[in-house]
Amino acid sequence: MDTITRTGRRREGRLARTPHPASPGSSARRGLSFPLLAAALALILWLACATPAASVGHGDAQGPFAASAMSVRAAASGDDRARAPRSRYGWPTGGPAAVVQDFDPPAVVWGRGHRGVDLAAPAGSQVRAAGQGVVAFAGVVAGRPVISIDHPDGIRTTYEPVEASVAAGQSVARGQVIGTLLAGHRSDGVDALHWGARTGKKSYVNPLRLLSPPVIRLKPVS
């Protein structure tokens, strides 16, 4: 009885230590868990990459991706503005002319100076629009006939003394005849066309700089 009991106990111990074979169902569950996990990770990565890219194209996108898209659009619009063509200008006398008096703006707005250039031309010569634009004024100012033209780039050019053949509000092309030069502009008796340009009511610029290539004249050293 004792021997049988001890033998039985030893046999029971060996049986307890013997691993049980895996069932078909448990191995199948372990085999399926890895593909499911990989698919879930792939789906999460795809959503993380696709969501910012999709939101960039919308006007209400938020975050750094939206800021980057706005920066790109702003840079593109800035390039478009930089590439915008500037108005082209030509000689109002129809060709290069001698400069009788240079541009000499006053030190202060109300001071004395020469707010334009005097171009040598005989009285009776045709005066032409220096650039494309719209006639802003054609009439008499302080006893002198004056024509003013507004150009697309914001510059206004003036011509005097000119008997106008155009009227205010009329569109003109570059080089189009706008009137006839009259005598009596200068006190020294030299016939000349006074050609001025400004970007604001009191902001005068040298009209010779509008030409392409610009005409640059150096003042003599005093």
N, CA, C and O of each residue as an XYZ file, in Angstrom:
888
protein
N       0.832     -1.205      0.000
C       0.000      0.000      0.000
C       0.857      1.241      0.000
O       0.640      2.194     -0.749
N       1.948      1.178      0.970
C       2.831      2.343      1.027
C       3.587      2.514     -0.277
O       3.712      3.628     -0.786
N       4.086      1.427     -0.811
C       4.857      1.502     -2.068
C       3.999      2.005     -3.196
O       4.408      2.855     -3.988
N       2.832      1.478     -3.254
C       1.923      1.896     -4.332
C       1.596      3.373     -4.187
O       1.503      4.117     -5.163
N       1.422      3.777     -2.903
C       1.073      5.182     -2.667
C       2.219      6.079     -3.046
O       2.017      7.098     -3.705
N       3.447      5.711     -2.633
C       4.591      6.539     -2.982
C       4.819      6.569     -4.490
O       5.129      7.609     -5.070
N       4.659      5.400     -5.109
C       4.814      5.360     -6.571
C       3.780      6.224     -7.246
O       4.061      6.947     -8.201
N       2.554      6.124     -6.711
C       1.495      6.964     -7.293
C       1.786      8.418     -7.137
O       1.522      9.203     -8.047
N       2.335      8.811     -5.983
C       2.660     10.218     -5.792
C       3.757     10.647     -6.737
O       3.696     11.738     -7.303
N       4.761      9.807     -6.915
C       5.822     10.180     -7.843
C       5.277     10.297     -9.254
O       5.648     11.198    -10.005
N       4.394      9.378     -9.603
C       3.792      9.473    -10.925
C       2.949     10.743    -11.060
O       2.949     11.404    -12.099
N       2.223     11.066     -9.971
C       1.425     12.303    -10.033
C       2.321     13.526    -10.181
O       1.976     14.463    -10.901
N       3.483     13.524     -9.495
C       4.405     14.663     -9.644
C       4.926     14.792    -11.053
O       5.022     15.892    -11.597
N       5.265     13.653    -11.644
C       5.745     13.725    -13.021
C       4.657     14.205    -13.954
O       4.910     14.972    -14.883
N       3.460     13.755    -13.702
C       2.358     14.208    -14.562
C       2.094     15.694    -14.385
O       1.754     16.376    -15.351
N       2.240     16.202    -13.186
C       2.008     17.637    -12.960
C       3.054     18.480    -13.642
O       2.755     19.565    -14.140
N       4.318     17.978    -13.670
C       5.377     18.755    -14.305
C       5.376     18.643    -15.825
O       6.069     19.420    -16.481
N       4.645     17.732    -16.400
C       4.614     17.546    -17.856
C       3.753     18.625    -18.490
O       2.579     18.731    -18.133
N       4.278     19.446    -19.427
C       3.463     20.516    -20.052
C       2.367     19.933    -20.902
O       2.519     18.893    -21.544
N       1.243     20.649    -20.884
C       0.108     20.201    -21.686
C       0.274     20.705    -23.118
O       0.684     21.848    -23.320
N      -0.023     19.909    -24.073
C       0.081     20.348    -25.475
C      -0.895     21.491    -25.753
O      -2.012     21.498    -25.235
N      -0.460     22.483    -26.595
C      -1.318     23.631    -26.933
C      -2.476     23.180    -27.771
O      -2.353     22.342    -28.665
N      -3.588     23.755    -27.458
C      -4.783     23.423    -28.234
C      -4.788     24.182    -29.548
O      -4.205     25.264    -29.626
N      -5.426     23.652    -30.582
C      -5.478     24.355    -31.890
C      -6.086     25.737    -31.788
O      -5.674     26.638    -32.518
N      -7.048     25.935    -30.911
C      -7.698     27.250    -30.818
C      -6.794     28.334    -30.285
O      -6.837     29.467    -30.764
N      -5.965     28.006    -29.290
C      -5.077     29.017    -28.706
C      -3.993     29.428    -29.675
O      -3.668     30.613    -29.749
N      -3.409     28.485    -30.435
C      -2.386     28.857    -31.435
C      -2.967     29.711    -32.533
O      -2.298     30.606    -33.049
N      -4.193     29.445    -32.894
C      -4.825     30.268    -33.940
C      -5.034     31.685    -33.461
O      -4.859     32.643    -34.214
N      -5.429     31.818    -32.134
C      -5.621     33.174    -31.614
C      -4.314     33.949    -31.582
O      -4.278     35.136    -31.904
N      -3.203     33.246    -31.177
C      -1.909     33.939    -31.182
C      -1.484     34.303    -32.595
O      -0.887     35.362    -32.791
N      -1.766     33.475    -33.577
C      -1.385     33.770    -34.964
C      -2.133     34.946    -35.543
O      -1.585     35.684    -36.361
N      -3.387     35.138    -35.134
C      -4.176     36.239    -35.672
C      -3.867     37.566    -34.998
O      -4.112     38.607    -35.609
N      -3.348     37.595    -33.785
C      -3.139     38.842    -33.051
C      -2.075     39.720    -33.692
O      -2.222     40.942    -33.693
N      -1.009     39.143    -34.237
C       0.060     39.954    -34.851
C      -0.408     40.691    -36.099
O      -0.149     41.891    -36.192
N      -1.080     40.063    -37.070
C      -1.590     40.837    -38.230
C      -2.556     41.935    -37.832
O      -2.534     43.018    -38.418
N      -3.415     41.673    -36.833
C      -4.361     42.712    -36.408
C      -3.641     43.897    -35.795
O      -4.000     45.050    -36.036
N      -2.620     43.604    -35.000
C      -1.852     44.692    -34.394
C      -1.120     45.520    -35.437
O      -1.089     46.748    -35.355
N      -0.533     44.847    -36.415
C       0.181     45.564    -37.488
C      -0.776     46.422    -38.298
O      -0.447     47.552    -38.658
N      -1.970     45.887    -38.590
C      -2.950     46.658    -39.353
C      -3.410     47.882    -38.578
O      -3.603     48.954    -39.152
N      -3.588     47.717    -37.257
C      -4.014     48.863    -36.440
C      -2.957     49.948    -36.409
O      -3.289     51.129    -36.505
N      -1.690     49.577    -36.278
C      -0.617     50.569    -36.279
C      -0.519     51.283    -37.618
O      -0.304     52.494    -37.673
N      -0.681     50.515    -38.712
C      -0.629     51.133    -40.049
C      -1.749     52.143    -40.221
O      -1.542     53.206    -40.807
N      -2.950     51.817    -39.709
C      -4.092     52.730    -39.821
C      -3.851     54.012    -39.027
O      -4.183     55.103    -39.489
N      -3.273     53.878    -37.833
C      -2.991     55.057    -37.004
C      -1.969     55.961    -37.685
O      -2.137     57.181    -37.701
N      -0.907     55.374    -38.251
C       0.115     56.172    -38.938
C      -0.458     56.872    -40.155
O      -0.116     58.020    -40.436
N      -1.345     56.169    -40.890
C      -1.938     56.777    -42.087
C      -2.805     57.975    -41.730
O      -2.761     59.011    -42.393
N      -3.603     57.817    -40.660
C      -4.452     58.939    -40.234
C      -3.621     60.121    -39.752
O      -3.980     61.273    -39.995
N      -2.514     59.842    -39.070
C      -1.670     60.930    -38.563
C      -1.036     61.711    -39.694
O      -0.853     62.923    -39.580
N      -0.699     61.041    -40.781
C      -0.068     61.724    -41.927
C      -1.086     62.395    -42.813
O      -0.807     63.456    -43.370
N      -2.262     61.810    -42.963
C      -3.250     62.331    -43.910
C      -4.005     63.510    -43.365
O      -4.370     64.396    -44.137
N      -4.262     63.571    -42.065
C      -5.094     64.632    -41.497
C      -4.498     66.017    -41.661
O      -5.229     66.904    -42.103
N      -3.200     66.294    -41.336
C      -2.646     67.640    -41.538
C      -2.640     68.037    -42.990
O      -2.917     69.191    -43.317
N      -2.324     67.084    -43.889
C      -2.255     67.420    -45.313
C      -3.607     67.824    -45.829
O      -3.710     68.730    -46.656
N      -4.676     67.154    -45.344
C      -6.003     67.508    -45.817
C      -6.444     68.839    -45.276
O      -7.152     69.574    -45.964
N      -6.044     69.181    -44.046
C      -6.497     70.439    -43.440
C      -5.791     71.630    -44.010
O      -6.301     72.741    -43.867
N      -4.634     71.482    -44.658
C      -3.907     72.631    -45.196
C      -4.696     73.309    -46.280
O      -4.624     74.529    -46.424
N      -5.455     72.542    -47.055
C      -6.161     73.133    -48.172
C      -7.383     73.916    -47.787
O      -7.980     74.552    -48.656
N      -7.798     73.911    -46.525
C      -8.990     74.621    -46.093
C      -8.622     75.939    -45.461
O      -7.566     76.086    -44.844
N      -9.531     76.912    -45.629
C      -9.265     78.243    -45.109
C      -9.272     78.317    -43.601
O      -8.676     79.225    -43.022
N      -9.967     77.332    -42.926
C     -10.045     77.396    -41.475
C      -9.062     76.450    -40.816
O      -9.251     76.097    -39.652
N      -8.014     76.024    -41.516
C      -7.040     75.100    -40.947
C      -6.286     75.783    -39.817
O      -6.047     76.990    -39.850
N      -5.914     74.985    -38.809
C      -5.226     75.519    -37.654
C      -3.889     74.824    -37.506
O      -3.667     73.755    -38.075
N      -2.983     75.447    -36.725
C      -1.730     74.785    -36.385
C      -0.607     75.176    -37.321
O      -0.785     76.023    -38.197
N       0.575     74.547    -37.134
C       1.751     74.914    -37.921
C       1.602     74.608    -39.391
O       2.187     75.296    -40.228
N       0.805     73.557    -39.735
C       0.632     73.255    -41.142
C      -0.124     74.376    -41.840
O       0.226     74.760    -42.956
N      -1.175     74.910    -41.183
C      -1.926     76.026    -41.762
C      -1.047     77.251    -41.881
O      -1.124     77.964    -42.881
N      -0.208     77.518    -40.882
C       0.681     78.682    -40.932
C       1.660     78.561    -42.082
O       1.953     79.551    -42.753
N       2.176     77.348    -42.324
C       3.102     77.148    -43.432
C       2.410     77.396    -44.759
O       2.981     78.013    -45.658
N       1.167     76.911    -44.885
C       0.436     77.127    -46.130
C       0.181     78.597    -46.361
O       0.305     79.077    -47.488
N      -0.181     79.335    -45.294
C      -0.416     80.773    -45.435
C       0.858     81.492    -45.820
O       0.817     82.442    -46.602
N       1.998     81.056    -45.283
C       3.265     81.689    -45.627
C       3.594     81.480    -47.091
O       4.093     82.387    -47.757
N       3.313     80.280    -47.595
C       3.579     79.996    -49.008
C       2.711     80.856    -49.894
O       3.170     81.407    -50.894
N       1.399     80.970    -49.502
C       0.510     81.804    -50.312
C       0.938     83.264    -50.270
O       0.878     83.949    -51.291
N       1.366     83.752    -49.116
C       1.809     85.142    -49.001
C       3.051     85.379    -49.837
O       3.183     86.420    -50.481
N       3.969     84.410    -49.828
C       5.188     84.564    -50.628
C       4.850     84.579    -52.105
O       5.448     85.333    -52.873
N       3.883     83.740    -52.516
C       3.497     83.719    -53.919
C       2.882     85.043    -54.340
O       3.189     85.567    -55.411
N       1.994     85.591    -53.476
C       1.391     86.878    -53.809
C       2.435     87.982    -53.850
O       2.352     88.901    -54.665
N       3.433     87.881    -52.951
C       4.508     88.862    -52.974
C       5.307     88.785    -54.256
O       5.703     89.817    -54.797
N       5.560     87.550    -54.768
C       6.270     87.393    -56.029
C       5.470     87.985    -57.169
O       6.037     88.592    -58.078
N       4.114     87.809    -57.129
C       3.285     88.380    -58.183
C       3.389     89.893    -58.191
O       3.458     90.523    -59.246
N       3.398     90.471    -56.982
C       3.525     91.934    -56.940
C       4.890     92.380    -57.438
O       4.998     93.407    -58.108
N       5.928     91.627    -57.122
C       7.264     91.993    -57.559
C       7.384     91.900    -59.068
O       8.141     92.654    -59.680
N       6.638     90.974    -59.676
C       6.715     90.815    -61.114
C       5.781     91.748    -61.867
O       5.793     91.766    -63.098
N       4.965     92.529    -61.150
C       4.034     93.430    -61.813
C       4.802     94.455    -62.645
O       5.712     95.102    -62.127
N       4.454     94.617    -63.933
C       5.210     95.523    -64.792
C       5.058     96.977    -64.392
O       3.953     97.420    -64.080
N       6.144     97.721    -64.395
C       6.108     99.147    -64.105
C       5.769     99.905    -65.371
O       6.103     99.462    -66.470
N       5.101    101.059    -65.228
C       4.761    101.868    -66.386
C       6.033    102.286    -67.113
O       7.040    102.609    -66.482
N       5.983    102.279    -68.434
C       7.130    102.682    -69.243
C       6.916    104.112    -69.705
O       5.808    104.509    -70.066
N       7.990    104.871    -69.687
C       7.908    106.285    -70.048
C       8.882    106.602    -71.180
O       9.910    105.948    -71.353
N       8.517    107.624    -71.935
C       9.365    108.104    -73.018
C       9.465    109.618    -72.974
O       8.803    110.275    -72.171
N      10.295    110.159    -73.843
C      10.470    111.618    -73.895
C       9.177    112.288    -74.352
O       8.610    111.886    -75.368
N       8.696    113.303    -73.625
C       7.483    114.010    -74.065
C       7.714    114.862    -75.309
O       6.765    115.334    -75.934
N       8.972    115.051    -75.660
C       9.304    115.804    -76.871
C       9.357    114.897    -78.101
O       9.599    115.374    -79.209
N       9.132    113.594    -77.914
C       9.181    112.658    -79.031
C      10.543    112.023    -79.219
O      10.671    111.062    -79.978
N      11.559    112.531    -78.551
C      12.912    112.015    -78.640
C      13.793    112.737    -77.645
O      13.356    113.702    -77.019
N      15.034    112.285    -77.486
C      15.930    112.948    -76.529
C      16.055    114.436    -76.818
O      16.172    114.853    -77.971
N      16.028    115.231    -75.750
C      16.115    116.684    -75.878
C      17.135    117.211    -74.881
O      17.400    116.599    -73.846
N      17.696    118.357    -75.221
C      18.656    118.995    -74.311
C      17.929    119.503    -73.078
O      16.821    120.034    -73.158
N      18.576    119.328    -71.945
C      17.997    119.798    -70.682
C      18.487    121.220    -70.430
O      19.669    121.448    -70.173
N      17.554    122.174    -70.507
C      17.899    123.572    -70.291
C      18.073    123.861    -68.805
O      18.964    124.616    -68.417
N      17.236    123.269    -67.987
C      17.337    123.431    -66.540
C      17.000    122.115    -65.863
O      16.009    121.465    -66.195
N      17.849    121.727    -64.898
C      17.699    120.445    -64.218
C      16.630    120.483    -63.133
O      16.112    121.537    -62.764
N      16.325    119.298    -62.645
C      15.427    119.118    -61.505
C      16.143    119.578    -60.238
O      17.241    119.114    -59.931
N      15.512    120.492    -59.509
C      16.122    121.038    -58.301
C      15.012    121.274    -57.273
O      14.529    122.397    -57.127
N      14.608    120.218    -56.562
C      13.473    120.356    -55.632
C      13.826    121.255    -54.464
O      14.994    121.342    -54.084
N      12.842    121.921    -53.888
C      13.105    122.804    -52.742
C      13.441    122.004    -51.494
O      13.061    120.840    -51.368
N      14.149    122.632    -50.584
C      14.503    121.970    -49.328
C      13.276    121.763    -48.455
O      13.211    120.803    -47.687
N      12.305    122.657    -48.569
C      11.040    122.534    -47.846
C       9.910    122.638    -48.858
O      10.091    123.140    -49.968
N       8.745    122.155    -48.456
C       7.622    122.090    -49.389
C       7.270    123.449    -49.966
O       6.965    123.564    -51.153
N       7.313    124.485    -49.125
C       6.900    125.822    -49.571
C       8.072    126.647    -50.129
O       7.892    127.800    -50.520
N       9.260    126.055    -50.163
C      10.432    126.805    -50.617
C      10.527    126.926    -52.127
O       9.741    126.350    -52.879
N      11.514    127.694    -52.533
C      11.757    127.891    -53.958
C      12.585    126.740    -54.500
O      13.407    126.157    -53.793
N      12.356    126.425    -55.754
C      13.088    125.348    -56.408
C      12.550    125.145    -57.817
O      11.697    125.894    -58.294
N      13.072    124.116    -58.467
C      12.613    123.769    -59.817
C      12.069    122.353    -59.765
O      12.828    121.384    -59.758
N      10.751    122.243    -59.730
C      10.081    120.959    -59.498
C       9.849    120.202    -60.802
O       8.746    119.716    -61.052
N      10.850    120.105    -61.604
C      10.760    119.416    -62.891
C      12.003    119.711    -63.707
O      13.017    120.156    -63.171
N      11.922    119.461    -65.007
C      13.032    119.776    -65.912
C      12.491    120.581    -67.080
O      11.340    120.418    -67.484
N      13.338    121.452    -67.619
C      12.991    122.200    -68.827
C      13.719    121.558    -69.998
O      14.948    121.488    -70.008
N      12.957    121.088    -70.989
C      13.509    120.434    -72.172
C      13.429    121.382    -73.351
O      12.373    121.947    -73.637
N      14.555    121.554    -74.036
C      14.599    122.469    -75.181
C      13.716    121.948    -76.310
O      13.837    120.798    -76.734
N      12.830    122.813    -76.785
C      11.952    122.474    -77.902
C      11.391    123.772    -78.462
O      11.041    124.670    -77.697
N      11.300    123.886    -79.768
C      10.764    125.123    -80.346
C       9.262    125.252    -80.116
O       8.544    124.253    -80.060
N       8.801    126.479    -79.984
C       7.364    126.723    -79.834
C       6.646    126.174    -81.056
O       7.141    126.285    -82.178
N       5.497    125.592    -80.839
C       4.743    124.975    -81.930
C       5.000    123.478    -82.056
O       4.340    122.798    -82.842
N       5.965    122.956    -81.280
C       6.258    121.522    -81.337
C       5.130    120.716    -80.705
O       4.426    121.190    -79.814
N       4.978    119.489    -81.187
C       3.996    118.595    -80.585
C       4.528    118.048    -79.262
O       5.687    117.645    -79.157
N       3.664    118.045    -78.269
C       4.007    117.480    -76.963
C       3.258    116.165    -76.819
O       2.072    116.070    -77.134
N       3.970    115.151    -76.337
C       3.404    113.799    -76.256
C       3.315    113.327    -74.808
O       4.076    113.769    -73.948
N       2.374    112.422    -74.557
C       2.242    111.815    -73.232
C       3.463    110.949    -72.977
O       3.829    110.119    -73.810
N       4.085    111.140    -71.837
C       5.286    110.369    -71.523
C       4.962    108.905    -71.263
O       5.826    108.042    -71.419
N       3.743    108.620    -70.874
C       3.341    107.248    -70.602
C       1.841    107.096    -70.692
O       1.101    108.076    -70.775
N       1.409    105.857    -70.673
C      -0.019    105.566    -70.704
C      -0.690    106.082    -69.443
O      -0.125    106.012    -68.352
N      -1.903    106.601    -69.603
C      -2.612    107.090    -68.431
C      -3.916    107.762    -68.789
O      -4.451    107.588    -69.884
N      -4.417    108.540    -67.832
C      -5.675    109.270    -68.003
C      -5.421    110.734    -67.701
O      -4.770    111.066    -66.710
N      -5.927    111.600    -68.543
C      -5.746    113.033    -68.344
C      -6.514    113.456    -67.086
O      -7.734    113.307    -67.016
N      -5.792    113.979    -66.103
C      -6.414    114.420    -64.855
C      -6.830    115.885    -64.929
O      -7.801    116.294    -64.294
N      -6.085    116.676    -65.712
C      -6.378    118.104    -65.812
C      -5.851    118.639    -67.128
O      -4.772    118.257    -67.582
N      -6.612    119.515    -67.725
C      -6.189    120.222    -68.931
C      -6.828    121.609    -68.875
O      -8.009    121.774    -69.180
N      -6.027    122.604    -68.478
C      -6.564    123.949    -68.325
C      -5.473    124.923    -67.951
O      -4.294    124.671    -68.199
N      -5.859    126.029    -67.359
C      -4.926    127.104    -67.035
C      -4.726    127.173    -65.530
O      -5.687    127.161    -64.762
N      -3.442    127.246    -65.113
C      -3.072    127.397    -63.712
C      -2.120    128.585    -63.612
O      -1.055    128.590    -64.229
N      -2.509    129.592    -62.831
C      -1.697    130.802    -62.650
C      -1.311    131.425    -63.994
O      -0.189    131.900    -64.175
N      -2.253    131.413    -64.922
C      -2.022    132.042    -66.216
C      -1.273    131.189    -67.215
O      -0.973    131.657    -68.313
N      -0.956    129.937    -66.867
C      -0.209    129.066    -67.782
C      -1.049    127.821    -68.118
O      -1.647    127.212    -67.231
N      -1.084    127.455    -69.398
C      -1.817    126.237    -69.774
C      -1.032    124.991    -69.351
O       0.143    124.835    -69.684
N      -1.700    124.120    -68.618
C      -1.044    122.938    -68.042
C      -1.870    121.689    -68.346
O      -3.100    121.726    -68.371
N      -1.163    120.589    -68.575
C      -1.796    119.270    -68.733
C      -1.199    118.339    -67.680
O       0.019    118.291    -67.509
N      -2.053    117.602    -66.978
C      -1.611    116.605    -66.000
C      -2.170    115.250    -66.386
O      -3.333    115.139    -66.775
N      -1.343    114.220    -66.278
C      -1.744    112.853    -66.628
C      -1.429    111.923    -65.455
O      -0.312    111.911    -64.940
N      -2.430    111.146    -65.045
C      -2.244    110.138    -64.009
C      -1.921    108.797    -64.663
O      -2.608    108.357    -65.585
N      -0.856    108.154    -64.165
C      -0.394    106.896    -64.736
C      -0.717    105.731    -63.798
O      -0.918    105.945    -62.603
N      -0.770    104.503    -64.322
C      -1.167    103.345    -63.501
C      -0.289    103.093    -62.294
O      -0.755    102.498    -61.322
N       0.967    103.523    -62.317
C       1.866    103.265    -61.190
C       1.768    104.322    -60.094
O       2.558    104.312    -59.150
N       0.795    105.242    -60.215
C       0.587    106.245    -59.181
C       1.314    107.553    -59.415
O       1.184    108.473    -58.607
N       2.070    107.666    -60.484
C       2.802    108.894    -60.790
C       1.931    109.814    -61.643
O       1.199    109.358    -62.522
N       2.021    111.102    -61.372
C       1.338    112.110    -62.194
C       2.401    112.952    -62.881
O       3.287    113.496    -62.222
N       2.317    113.061    -64.193
C       3.235    113.907    -64.959
C       2.503    115.164    -65.406
O       1.299    115.144    -65.665
N       3.260    116.268    -65.491
C       2.687    117.548    -65.891
C       3.485    118.142    -67.046
O       4.685    117.901    -67.176
N       2.807    118.915    -67.875
C       3.405    119.497    -69.079
C       2.917    120.935    -69.201
O       1.715    121.199    -69.161
N       3.867    121.868    -69.352
C       3.491    123.280    -69.527
C       4.626    124.051    -70.217
O       5.782    123.639    -70.125
N       4.328    125.141    -70.891
C       3.008    125.620    -71.286
C       2.559    124.905    -72.560
O       3.218    124.996    -73.596
N       1.465    124.214    -72.476
C       0.994    123.385    -73.592
C      -0.478    123.686    -73.857
O      -1.313    123.641    -72.954
N      -0.771    123.992    -75.109
C      -2.158    124.149    -75.533
C      -2.722    122.757    -75.774
O      -2.301    122.057    -76.694
N      -3.673    122.363    -74.946
C      -4.141    120.980    -74.941
C      -4.990    120.632    -76.153
O      -5.770    121.439    -76.660
N      -4.801    119.386    -76.596
C      -5.683    118.809    -77.616
C      -6.438    117.611    -77.026
O      -7.091    116.856    -77.746
N      -6.335    117.457    -75.714
C      -7.048    116.403    -75.001
C      -7.856    117.037    -73.880
O      -7.682    118.215    -73.567
N      -8.741    116.250    -73.278
C      -9.603    116.766    -72.210
C      -9.486    115.876    -70.981
O      -9.081    114.718    -71.080
N      -9.840    116.417    -69.830
C      -9.800    115.660    -68.584
C     -10.689    114.431    -68.678
O     -11.805    114.493    -69.195
N     -10.180    113.313    -68.171
C     -10.908    112.055    -68.224
C     -10.602    111.212    -69.449
O     -11.058    110.073    -69.546
N      -9.845    111.752    -70.374
C      -9.532    111.038    -71.609
C      -8.326    110.123    -71.391
O      -7.336    110.528    -70.782
N      -8.412    108.903    -71.886
C      -7.289    107.970    -71.819
C      -6.312    108.267    -72.951
O      -6.705    108.558    -74.080
N      -5.035    108.185    -72.617
C      -4.003    108.457    -73.613
C      -2.979    107.328    -73.577
O      -2.793    106.668    -72.556
N      -2.333    107.126    -74.697
C      -1.291    106.110    -74.811
C       0.072    106.777    -74.748
O       0.207    107.980    -74.972
N       1.057    105.987    -74.446
C       2.422    106.516    -74.424
C       2.799    106.997    -75.822
O       2.639    106.279    -76.809
N       3.306    108.239    -75.881
C       3.707    108.822    -77.155
C       2.595    109.515    -77.914
O       2.833    110.085    -78.979
N       1.362    109.475    -77.371
C       0.247    110.140    -78.045
C       0.370    111.653    -77.908
O       0.724    112.160    -76.844
N       0.078    112.369    -78.989
C       0.131    113.823    -78.962
C      -0.985    114.347    -78.064
O      -2.148    113.972    -78.214
N      -0.612    115.226    -77.123
C      -1.604    115.772    -76.186
C      -1.765    117.281    -76.333
O      -2.667    117.864    -75.732
N      -0.905    117.922    -77.122
C      -1.025    119.360    -77.308
C       0.171    119.956    -78.029
O       1.033    119.246    -78.548
N       0.195    121.297    -78.046
C       1.240    122.046    -78.757
C       1.973    122.953    -77.773
O       1.349    123.631    -76.958
N       3.309    122.960    -77.857
C       4.117    123.778    -76.960
C       3.970    125.255    -77.326
O       4.031    125.626    -78.498
N       3.775    126.089    -76.304
C       3.684    127.527    -76.484
C       4.978    128.195    -76.034
O       5.757    127.612    -75.280
N       5.195    129.390    -76.489
C       6.381    130.159    -76.104
C       6.123    130.865    -74.772
O       4.989    130.952    -74.301
N       7.218    131.370    -74.177
C       7.088    132.221    -73.006
C       7.237    131.526    -71.670
O       6.903    132.115    -70.642
N       7.728    130.291    -71.642
C       7.864    129.624    -70.351
C       9.021    130.200    -69.535
O       8.919    130.345    -68.317
N      10.109    130.524    -70.209
C      11.301    130.959    -69.491
C      11.535    132.464    -69.658
O      11.218    133.058    -70.688
N      12.101    133.049    -68.605
C      12.378    134.485    -68.630
C      13.554    134.831    -69.537
O      13.686    135.977    -69.964
N      14.417    133.846    -69.838
C      15.559    134.117    -70.719
C      15.198    134.026    -72.193
O      16.062    134.195    -73.054
N      13.922    133.759    -72.496
C      13.464    133.743    -73.880
C      13.667    132.417    -74.589
O      13.255    132.279    -75.741
N      14.289    131.433    -73.943
C      14.506    130.126    -74.576
C      13.210    129.325    -74.533
O      12.588    129.190    -73.479
N      12.810    128.795    -75.685
C      11.611    127.964    -75.728
C      11.919    126.601    -75.092
O      12.918    125.958    -75.413
N      11.060    126.196    -74.209
C      11.292    124.929    -73.518
C       9.984    124.385    -72.969
O       9.051    125.132    -72.673
N       9.939    123.070    -72.841
C       8.808    122.385    -72.228
C       9.172    122.062    -70.782
O      10.193    121.430    -70.511
N       8.328    122.502    -69.868
C       8.537    122.129    -68.469
C       7.816    120.808    -68.233
O       6.599    120.708    -68.389
N       8.593    119.797    -67.853
C       8.049    118.457    -67.615
C       8.277    118.095    -66.152
O       9.412    118.045    -65.678
N       7.186    117.845    -65.453
C       7.287    117.503    -64.033
C       6.674    116.147    -63.738
O       5.938    115.589    -64.552
N       6.988    115.627    -62.561
C       6.429    114.338    -62.119
C       6.363    114.334    -60.597
O       7.244    114.867    -59.922
N       5.307    113.723    -60.070
C       5.186    113.621    -58.610
C       4.417    112.364    -58.252
O       3.611    111.856    -59.032
N       4.693    111.871    -57.033
C       4.022    110.678    -56.518
C       2.945    111.032    -55.506
O       2.158    110.172    -55.113
N       2.904    112.262    -55.089
C       1.896    112.757    -54.153
C       1.657    114.226    -54.422
O       2.240    114.798    -55.343
N       0.794    114.846    -53.614
C       0.451    116.238    -53.854
C       1.663    117.156    -53.777
O       1.738    118.150    -54.499
N       2.620    116.824    -52.897
C       3.812    117.653    -52.733
C       5.105    116.854    -52.894
O       6.186    117.366    -52.605
N       5.007    115.612    -53.350
C       6.193    114.745    -53.469
C       6.640    114.686    -54.928
O       6.132    113.892    -55.720
N       7.595    115.538    -55.259
C       8.072    115.620    -56.642
C       9.264    114.692    -56.849
O      10.079    114.489    -55.949
N       9.345    114.134    -58.056
C      10.471    113.272    -58.430
C      11.055    113.787    -59.743
O      10.407    114.517    -60.493
N      12.288    113.386    -59.995
C      12.957    113.783    -61.231
C      12.365    112.992    -62.399
O      12.522    111.772    -62.444
N      11.696    113.647    -63.336
C      11.070    112.901    -64.440
C      12.075    112.180    -65.330
O      11.728    111.195    -65.983
N      13.316    112.659    -65.363
C      14.318    111.984    -66.182
C      14.613    110.578    -65.673
O      15.068    109.724    -66.433
N      14.354    110.334    -64.382
C      14.565    108.997    -63.819
C      13.489    108.014    -64.275
O      13.646    106.805    -64.103
N      12.404    108.515    -64.852
C      11.344    107.633    -65.325
C      11.680    107.002    -66.669
O      11.102    105.982    -67.044
N      12.601    107.602    -67.383
C      12.952    107.105    -68.708
C      13.693    105.783    -68.592
O      14.277    105.479    -67.552
N      13.668    105.009    -69.649
C      14.362    103.714    -69.676
C      15.330    103.689    -70.861
O      14.886    103.643    -72.008
N      16.654    103.720    -70.607
C      17.287    103.815    -69.291
C      17.157    105.226    -68.725
O      17.017    106.184    -69.485
N      17.201    105.365    -67.401
C      17.046    106.706    -66.796
C      18.194    107.628    -67.156
O      19.334    107.193    -67.318
N      17.880    108.904    -67.278
C      18.899    109.917    -67.562
C      19.357    110.494    -66.238
O      18.552    111.041    -65.485
N      20.652    110.376    -65.946
C      21.209    110.852    -64.692
C      22.170    112.001    -65.001
O      23.141    111.830    -65.739
N      21.894    113.140    -64.442
C      22.743    114.333    -64.638
C      23.325    114.752    -63.309
O      22.591    114.950    -62.341
N      24.629    114.890    -63.253
C      25.315    115.284    -62.035
C      25.426    116.802    -61.959
O      25.712    117.469    -62.954
N      25.194    117.337    -60.757
C      25.316    118.773    -60.565
C      26.796    119.138    -60.433
O      27.572    118.375    -59.857
N      27.189    120.297    -60.961
C      28.577    120.717    -60.815
C      28.927    120.994    -59.354
O      28.087    121.462    -58.586
N      30.156    120.706    -58.982
C      30.598    120.948    -57.626
C      30.793    122.442    -57.425
O      31.515    123.086    -58.186
N      30.145    122.999    -56.393
C      30.243    124.442    -56.152
C      31.502    124.756    -55.369
O      31.766    125.919    -55.065
